[in-house]
Amino acid sequence: MSGHPIECTVDLSAPGRQVGRLEIPKSTNTGGWAHQFIPIATVANGEGPTALVMGGNHGDEYEGQVAGLRLLRELRPEELHGRVIVIPCLSPEASRGGTRLWPNGVNFNRSFPGRIDGPANEQLAHFLSTVLFPLADYVIDIHSGGNTGRFIPCSHMHVVDDPAQRRAMLEGMQAWGSEYHYLYIDIAGHGLLPVEAERQGKIVVTTELGGGGFVAASTHRLAWEGLQNVLRHAEILDGEAVKRDPPATILDGRDPRNYVFAPASGIFETLVDPTDPVSAGQLVARIHSLEFPEREPEPVYAPLDGVTACVRAPSRCEQGDNVLVFGQPIEPSALL
Ligand SMILES: [Zn+2]
């Protein structure tokens, strides 16, 4: 891609299967003219839509990285109509380090739309925003709770304003086939990858596949089978998309009170697990202090009636950490 500091070694307009890499200029004390490599593959065959599939936006979320690598290895042009561009891991250095953030402390998912002359994370965001998103009909960004959260394994979405885009995103979310789905809002700043893709009118499909510092076999299966089913639903990958029966439960997290922050630092004791129903005012967690052993633990109450969607994973918390996330069941027809 001439003119952009990031090089792409595959021809994204060519048919067939190519595996290569993005190269981001990088200068270190041991490598002055180095490049950071990010694997990318394109598999294309004839007419049809394009899906851009990405894992590892956050380095410690491995479900999407494993599914993305498998897609990169196994996908063949003869089994699809259209094109799949896959980047198994957007943040390889963070993946190696087992961290959510890049080694320089930035959250890649707050780097959008990016800047061509910014630091590496903003250059990569700019490349995605200006080169890859415009090629795509579907933008699939696979997240999980990583080290910090135990989320109900689910696909999720922003409730976007445009009715046609909202319906397409609802159907894409449902095609993942998880038992639950979640409607989320941005409670921790701007600059998210999905928001830029939504602004460009894309059908954005995102997930929160479990988390908590480990990946269960069932979650790896959901990542792989859900991804394939979405590609079938998009009529890119051959084969019939499977519809979940009985239908999934959609949890509405659009009321900001659903995101609960630790009132104090200490040892976090949850009293609820993902999928547990709660009532407004119910005691759902306690935060204990070793500094004041005789003090009653700090109580945390459910803000609303609903269902537990995510519980903080590490047992230590700092004041202000997001410790619980809830949602209220909603019918899909309410989104049309
Ligand atoms: Zn994430």
Residues whose N, C-alpha, C, O or C-beta is under 5 A from the ligand:
A	BS01	ZN	H58 E61 H143 S144
